[in-house]
Every structure is written in C-alpha cells, then in structure tokens.
Amino acid sequence: MKWTKKHIISINDFSREEIDFVLRKSAIMEGKLFDSRTSSLMNGKILANLFFEPSTRTRMSFEAAMKRLGGVTIGFDHPGITSEVKGETIADTVRIVSGYADVIVIRHPVEGSARLASEYSDSPIINGGDGANQHPTQTLLDLYTIKKEFKDIDGLSICIVGDLKYGRTVHSLTSALENYNVNIRFVSPQELRAPRQIVKTLTEKGMQVKETTKLNVRDSDVVYITRIQKERFPDQQEYERVKDAYILNRKSLEGIQDNAIIMHPLPRVSEICTDVDSTRHARYFEQARNGIPVRMALLCLVCGIGFG
C-alpha cells in the first residue's frame, strides 16, 4: 500500500493487513517514544488541526504526537474564530490550509466532511471525526489497546455498550472488527440500537452478533462503553429518557473475567463511576495515552517518513 499522502478518512478504506501494519508501526513508535521523549523525524513539517467541533484528546494528542516528532502545529479549535463565520466553505478553507501545512487533521459535525476536504487538499487529510460517521484514528488506538493487552484480537468476545446509533467511535470500531474473528454483543436502549446495516454486514461475514438491552459483563474479554451523546440527539426529551441507561460501578463488575478490560473513548459523563478507575480492569486512561504512538506512526506514514 502507498502510504505517502494517503488520506485517512474511514476505517472502511483499510484492509486487515493495513490495519495490522499500522498497529505494528505503532508498537515500534511506542518503543521509540519510551527510548527518547522527542524525535527529529518530522523536523520542518507542519500539522494543521482544523477543529470545527470540541475536542480534548484527539486535538491534543495529535499536537503532542507532532511535537514529539520534532514538527510544529497550527490551526484552531473553534469555528467561531475562522472565516467560516464569514461564509467560507470547507473546500476553500482546506485549499488554503493545504498550502500552509504538510498534513491536516479535520473534525467537523457534518458527516462526509472529511472526505469532501480530501477532494480539495494537496496535503493528506486525517479524519478526526465527522459527525456520527467515522473516527478512524480512534479505532486504530482502540485496536492497539486491545492488541497490547491480549496479543491477538481474533477469538475475543467484545461487548459494546451505550450509544450505538450516533456513536462514531462505535461505527468505526465495528467496521474494523469485520476483519477479525470476534464475537460481538451490542448493549443499548432500543432507541439507540446499532444501525441495521452494521449488524447485517457483521452477520453476513459469519460473526456471532447478539443484541440486548441488558448489560452483563461476565462473558466478555472487552467491555467497550460509550457515553450517551447529548449533542447528537435531535429530540432532547429522547436524550433525557436514556442518558443514564447504563452505569458501570464496582458492584456491576461482579463476575467479570479476571483478565477482562474496560474501555471508553472518553469523555465519560456518568456511565463509569470513579470507583472503577482503580480496578485492574480499567484501561480507558491508558487507551487515551495510546493515541500518541498511533498518531505518531500515522503522521510519519502519510508524510513519507520512514522509521523502524
């Protein structure tokens, strides 16, 4: 696969071999990160972060990744300070910024915005989340976290809990898991069930898929819980009905497998109580930290910088 100047728009654009390649490169990068806190691999390179929607982990981890590689960052984290308020289109914004930067990360509330941006950019575009659609780099760091823990993704039982309708992290993760031999249990309120096409595709690939409204963590290797996303609901009364549908605390972990891990793309609201943080199962903070080596690896790959 040709990585230089490749746009990272959707996890659906990746084969299993390409996903596994990124995970191997991320492990190499993590080794370099621990060996030396900084690198000169990206000296002279510029990353532009175009965040039209709030972000903490994605934006800051891309900035940290670029700076650890010796590069610099420019950009914005609020559309109110951009020419969008004057009516400038995404296409024109990207045309301009691609002349300033070697690589662009974009987050936007409109589905398909990252792919649209890629059509107008001379620099590689990395999708930092487009509405309820995709978040490919989150998926790669999720898979990296799982692989670090279990060495192999095949054969695992994965329980995905919460907002399965609007959650872009869930949509990306399930798309990636189509490439692996795993069992999936979807847990959500009826109103927030996973899109029918996702369930259909997983089933057609021969995977065991179960859907339920009841949370039971006992038979899962990975429990991946997400917040109910208030900002995605067109009807706020619907949000109020389901916002506290699932809450993990120490008591609800009774019977969980000894080696099971709990993941969350963050931010959390009320769905994981702080008393879970100190258990041996909690991996969500490590999961967030794993974004650094994964994004370092991706930045080098799309900029044509060899390593490892």
C-alpha positions as CSV (number, residue, x, y, z in Angstrom):
1,M,0.0,0.0,0.0
2,K,1.2,3.5,-0.8
3,W,1.1,5.5,2.4
4,T,2.7,8.8,1.4
5,K,0.0,11.5,1.0
6,K,-2.7,8.9,1.8
7,H,-5.9,10.4,3.2
8,I,-7.1,8.7,6.4
9,I,-10.9,9.1,6.1
10,S,-12.6,5.9,7.0
11,I,-11.6,2.7,8.6
12,N,-13.5,1.0,5.8
13,D,-10.7,2.1,3.5
14,F,-8.3,-0.3,5.4
15,S,-7.8,-4.0,4.8
16,R,-6.9,-6.2,7.8
17,E,-3.3,-6.2,6.5
18,E,-3.2,-2.5,6.5
19,I,-4.7,-2.2,10.0
20,D,-2.2,-4.7,11.3
21,F,0.6,-2.8,9.6
22,V,-0.4,0.4,11.4
23,L,-0.6,-1.5,14.8
24,R,3.0,-2.9,14.2
25,K,4.3,0.5,13.3
26,S,2.6,2.0,16.4
27,A,4.4,-0.5,18.6
28,I,7.7,0.5,17.0
29,M,6.9,4.1,17.6
30,E,5.9,3.5,21.2
31,G,9.3,1.9,21.7
32,K,11.0,5.0,20.3
33,L,8.7,7.2,22.5
34,F,9.9,5.4,25.6
35,D,13.6,5.4,24.5
36,S,13.5,9.1,23.7
37,R,10.8,11.6,24.6
38,T,11.4,13.6,21.4
39,S,12.5,12.8,17.9
40,S,13.6,14.8,14.8
41,L,11.7,12.6,12.3
42,M,9.3,15.4,11.4
43,N,11.7,18.4,11.7
44,G,10.4,21.1,9.3
45,K,7.0,19.6,9.0
46,I,3.7,21.4,9.9
47,L,0.5,19.8,11.1
48,A,-2.7,21.9,10.8
49,N,-5.5,21.0,13.2
50,L,-8.9,22.2,11.9
51,F,-11.4,21.5,14.6
52,F,-14.9,22.8,13.9
53,E,-16.2,20.8,16.9
54,P,-15.0,20.4,20.5
55,S,-12.1,18.0,21.3
56,T,-9.6,17.4,24.0
57,R,-7.9,14.0,23.4
58,T,-7.9,13.9,19.6
59,R,-6.7,17.5,19.1
60,M,-4.1,17.5,21.9
61,S,-2.8,14.0,21.2
62,F,-2.2,15.0,17.5
63,E,-0.4,18.1,18.7
64,A,1.7,16.1,21.2
65,A,2.4,13.5,18.6
66,M,3.6,16.0,16.1
67,K,5.8,17.9,18.6
68,R,7.3,14.7,19.9
69,L,8.3,14.0,16.3
70,G,10.0,17.4,16.1
71,G,7.3,19.1,14.0
72,V,5.1,22.1,14.7
73,T,1.3,22.6,14.7
74,I,-1.0,25.4,13.6
75,G,-4.8,25.6,13.5
76,F,-7.9,26.3,15.5
77,D,-10.2,24.5,17.9
78,H,-13.4,26.7,17.5
79,P,-15.1,27.6,14.2
80,G,-16.1,31.0,15.6
81,I,-12.5,32.3,15.1
82,T,-12.3,31.2,11.5
83,S,-13.5,32.6,8.2
84,E,-16.4,30.1,8.3
85,V,-18.3,32.8,10.2
86,K,-17.9,35.0,7.0
87,G,-19.3,32.2,4.9
88,E,-16.1,30.5,3.7
89,T,-16.7,26.9,2.6
90,I,-14.8,23.8,3.9
91,A,-13.4,23.4,0.4
92,D,-11.9,26.8,0.3
93,T,-10.6,26.6,3.9
94,V,-8.8,23.3,3.0
95,R,-7.5,24.6,-0.3
96,I,-5.8,27.5,1.6
97,V,-4.6,25.4,4.6
98,S,-3.1,22.7,2.4
99,G,-0.7,25.4,1.1
100,Y,0.4,26.0,4.7
101,A,0.7,22.5,6.1
102,D,2.2,19.1,5.3
103,V,-0.7,17.2,6.9
104,I,-4.2,18.3,8.0
105,V,-6.4,16.8,10.8
106,I,-10.1,17.9,10.5
107,R,-13.0,17.4,12.8
108,H,-16.4,18.6,11.7
109,P,-20.0,17.9,12.8
110,V,-21.2,17.2,9.3
111,E,-20.9,13.5,8.1
112,G,-18.8,13.2,4.9
113,S,-16.9,16.5,5.6
114,A,-13.5,14.8,5.9
115,R,-13.9,13.0,2.5
116,L,-15.1,16.3,0.9
117,A,-12.0,18.0,2.4
118,S,-9.7,15.3,0.9
119,E,-11.0,16.2,-2.6
120,Y,-9.6,19.7,-2.3
121,S,-6.4,19.2,-0.4
122,D,-2.9,18.8,-1.7
123,S,-1.8,17.6,1.7
124,P,-3.0,14.3,3.3
125,I,-6.3,14.7,5.3
126,I,-6.8,12.7,8.5
127,N,-10.4,12.5,9.7
128,G,-10.6,13.5,13.4
129,G,-14.3,12.7,13.5
130,D,-17.1,13.7,11.1
131,G,-20.5,13.9,12.8
132,A,-21.8,10.5,13.8
133,N,-20.0,8.8,10.9
134,Q,-16.3,7.8,11.4
135,H,-13.4,8.3,13.7
136,P,-10.6,6.1,12.2
137,T,-7.7,7.1,14.4
138,Q,-9.7,6.4,17.5
139,T,-10.4,3.0,16.1
140,L,-6.8,2.3,15.5
141,L,-5.8,3.3,19.0
142,D,-8.7,1.1,20.3
143,L,-7.4,-1.9,18.4
144,Y,-3.9,-1.1,19.5
145,T,-5.0,-1.1,23.2
146,I,-6.8,-4.5,22.7
147,K,-3.8,-6.0,20.9
148,K,-1.4,-4.8,23.6
149,E,-3.5,-6.5,26.2
150,F,-4.4,-9.8,24.5
151,K,-1.6,-10.1,21.8
152,D,-4.3,-11.2,19.4
153,I,-7.7,-9.8,18.5
154,D,-9.1,-13.0,16.9
155,G,-11.1,-15.1,19.3
156,L,-12.2,-12.3,21.7
157,S,-15.7,-11.6,22.9
158,I,-16.4,-7.9,22.8
159,C,-19.3,-6.2,24.5
160,I,-20.1,-2.7,23.1
161,V,-22.4,-0.6,25.3
162,G,-24.2,2.7,25.1
163,D,-25.0,5.0,22.2
164,L,-24.7,2.6,19.2
165,K,-26.9,4.8,16.9
166,Y,-25.0,8.1,17.0
167,G,-21.6,6.9,18.2
168,R,-18.9,7.4,15.5
169,T,-16.3,5.5,17.6
170,V,-18.7,2.5,17.7
171,H,-19.3,2.7,14.0
172,S,-15.6,2.8,13.2
173,L,-14.7,0.1,15.6
174,T,-17.4,-2.4,14.4
175,S,-16.3,-1.7,10.8
176,A,-12.7,-2.6,11.7
177,L,-13.8,-5.7,13.7
178,E,-15.3,-7.1,10.5
179,N,-11.7,-8.0,9.6
180,Y,-11.3,-10.2,12.7
181,N,-12.8,-13.4,14.1
182,V,-14.6,-12.0,17.2
183,N,-18.0,-12.3,18.9
184,I,-19.8,-9.1,19.5
185,R,-22.6,-8.2,21.9
186,F,-24.4,-4.9,21.4
187,V,-26.0,-3.4,24.5
188,S,-28.2,-0.4,24.1
189,P,-31.6,1.1,24.7
190,Q,-34.0,0.2,21.8
191,E,-33.8,3.8,20.6
192,L,-30.0,3.7,20.3
193,R,-29.6,0.3,18.6
194,A,-26.7,-0.2,16.2
195,P,-27.5,0.7,12.6
196,R,-29.1,-2.2,10.8
197,Q,-26.5,-2.2,8.1
198,I,-23.7,-2.7,10.6
199,V,-25.5,-5.7,12.2
200,K,-26.3,-7.1,8.7
201,T,-22.7,-6.8,7.5
202,L,-21.2,-8.4,10.6
203,T,-23.7,-11.3,10.4
204,E,-23.1,-11.9,6.7
205,K,-19.4,-12.2,7.5
206,G,-20.2,-15.1,9.8
207,M,-19.7,-13.3,13.1
208,Q,-21.7,-14.1,16.1
209,V,-23.7,-10.9,17.0
210,K,-26.1,-10.5,19.8
211,E,-28.3,-7.5,20.7
212,T,-29.7,-6.8,24.1
213,T,-30.9,-4.0,26.3
214,K,-29.5,-5.7,29.4
215,L,-25.9,-5.1,30.5
216,N,-24.0,-8.2,31.6
217,V,-20.2,-8.1,31.6
218,R,-19.5,-11.6,32.8
219,D,-18.6,-13.3,29.5
220,S,-16.7,-10.6,27.7
221,D,-13.0,-10.0,27.3
222,V,-13.5,-6.4,26.3
223,V,-16.3,-4.1,27.6
224,Y,-16.3,-1.0,25.4
225,I,-18.7,1.5,26.9
226,T,-19.6,4.9,25.4
227,R,-21.5,7.9,26.7
228,I,-24.9,8.8,25.5
229,Q,-24.2,11.7,23.2
230,K,-26.5,14.6,24.1
231,E,-25.2,16.7,21.2
232,R,-26.3,14.2,18.6
233,F,-30.0,14.0,19.7
234,P,-32.5,15.9,17.6
235,D,-35.0,15.4,20.4
236,Q,-33.7,16.3,23.9
237,Q,-36.6,14.5,25.6
238,E,-35.4,11.3,24.0
239,Y,-31.9,12.0,25.5
240,E,-33.4,12.5,28.9
241,R,-35.1,9.1,28.7
242,V,-31.9,7.2,28.0
243,K,-29.0,9.3,29.4
244,D,-28.4,7.1,32.4
245,A,-29.4,3.8,30.8
246,Y,-26.1,2.0,31.8
247,I,-23.8,2.8,34.7
248,L,-20.7,0.7,35.5
249,N,-19.6,0.7,39.1
250,R,-17.7,-1.8,41.2
251,K,-20.9,-3.7,42.1
252,S,-21.8,-4.2,38.4
253,L,-18.4,-5.8,37.8
254,E,-19.2,-8.8,40.0
255,G,-18.4,-11.9,38.0
256,I,-16.3,-10.2,35.3
257,Q,-13.5,-12.3,33.9
258,D,-10.1,-11.8,35.7
259,N,-8.4,-10.6,32.5
260,A,-11.3,-8.6,31.1
261,I,-10.7,-4.9,30.3
262,I,-13.0,-1.9,30.3
263,M,-12.5,0.7,27.6
264,H,-14.1,4.0,26.8
265,P,-13.2,6.5,24.1
266,L,-13.9,9.4,26.6
267,P,-15.1,11.8,27.7
268,R,-17.2,10.0,30.3
269,V,-20.2,11.5,32.0
270,S,-22.0,9.2,34.4
271,E,-21.6,5.8,32.6
272,I,-18.4,4.8,34.5
273,C,-18.2,5.6,38.2
274,T,-14.8,6.7,39.5
275,D,-14.7,3.6,41.8
276,V,-13.9,1.6,38.7
277,D,-10.8,3.6,37.9
278,S,-8.7,1.8,40.4
279,T,-9.7,-1.7,39.4
280,R,-7.4,-3.9,37.4
281,H,-9.9,-3.9,34.5
282,A,-9.8,-0.1,33.8
283,R,-7.9,0.7,30.6
284,Y,-9.6,3.9,29.4
285,F,-6.8,6.3,30.5
286,E,-4.1,4.0,29.0
287,Q,-6.3,3.8,25.9
288,A,-6.2,7.6,25.6
289,R,-2.4,7.6,26.1
290,N,-2.1,5.1,23.3
291,G,-3.3,7.7,20.9
292,I,0.2,9.2,21.0
293,P,2.2,6.4,19.4
294,V,-0.6,5.5,17.0
295,R,-0.9,9.1,15.7
296,M,2.9,9.5,15.6
297,A,3.0,6.4,13.4
298,L,0.2,7.7,11.1
299,L,1.7,11.1,10.8
300,C,5.1,9.6,9.7
301,L,3.4,7.2,7.2
302,V,1.3,9.8,5.4
303,C,4.2,12.2,5.3
304,G,6.5,9.6,3.8
305,I,8.9,9.5,6.8
306,G,10.5,6.1,7.3
307,F,11.1,4.6,10.8
308,G,11.6,1.2,12.3
